[in-house]
């Protein structure tokens, strides 16, 4: 068997693995945050402007106004 040039430094190897693991976690977190921001901004950039989509359900009457002489429930 041959003689190793350097003694194995397990602490250095472990530190390097930990750095790589932390970098991978941070990259994944940044990617998730970017995806979250993209999804949050997507509805605002849809086909219909936000003012129309927000105002339409609230401003639309639930029933048509009754004509003169008719009862509110629609019977004559």
Phi, psi and omega in degrees: 000150180272163178268136180286144181291319181227151175288141181293130180254094185294325179295321178293317179297318179295318179298319179296317177298318180296320178297316180296318180297316180295320179297320179295318178297317180294320179296319179295319179296316178298320180295319179295319179295320178296319178296319179297315179295322178296317180291324179293324182275343184299313181298329180288338182258020182289187182294315181273141175297151184297327182295323179289318183290325180286322186277331187300309183293325183282324185273342181286130179289148181288322179228159179287145179294143182287140177285164180299136177090352178259150176281153182299335182274001175096357178271153183277000000 
